[in-house]
Amino acid sequence: MPKKLIRKEYAKARKTRDIYTSATCINDMEIRAIDHAEGRMCELNTLFDKSLFEEEGK
């Protein structure tokens, strides 16, 4: 899998997490979305070196 696709998947999960965690009132659906996004980010960090995602902003 190319690095670009992996970074895109990670960014998508992070954006979802950031959107829902910035909300002032979080419902059950949003909590599940946050959990899913954080789980995906953790999964990608486990499968691939963290530096892959740190380079994204550079």
C-alpha positions in Angstrom: 0.0 0.0 0.0 1.5 3.4 -1.0 2.4 5.8 1.8 0.1 8.4 0.3 -2.9 6.2 0.8 -1.9 5.2 4.3 -1.4 8.9 5.2 -4.8 9.8 3.7 -6.5 7.1 5.7 -4.9 8.3 8.9 -5.7 11.9 8.2 -9.4 10.9 7.6 -9.6 9.2 10.9 -7.9 12.1 12.7 -10.2 14.6 11.1 -13.3 12.6 12.2 -11.9 12.3 15.7 -11.1 16.0 15.9 -14.5 17.1 14.6 -16.4 15.0 17.1 -14.2 15.7 20.1 -14.5 19.4 19.5 -18.3 19.2 19.9 -19.8 20.6 23.1 -22.5 18.0 23.3 -21.6 14.5 22.3 -24.2 11.8 21.7 -23.9 8.0 21.5 -23.4 8.0 17.7 -20.6 10.6 18.0 -18.9 8.6 20.8 -18.9 5.5 18.5 -17.4 7.6 15.7 -14.6 8.9 18.0 -13.9 5.4 19.2 -13.8 4.1 15.6 -11.5 6.9 14.5 -9.1 6.5 17.4 -9.1 2.7 16.8 -8.2 3.2 13.2 -5.4 5.6 14.0 -4.0 3.2 16.6 -4.2 0.3 14.1 -2.3 2.3 11.5 0.3 3.4 14.1 0.7 -0.3 15.0 1.0 -1.5 11.4 3.3 1.3 10.2 6.0 3.4 11.8 4.6 6.5 13.6 7.1 8.6 11.6 5.1 8.0 8.5 2.3 10.1 10.0 4.5 12.7 11.6 6.0 13.5 8.1 2.5 14.3 6.8 2.6 18.0 7.9 6.2 18.5 6.7 
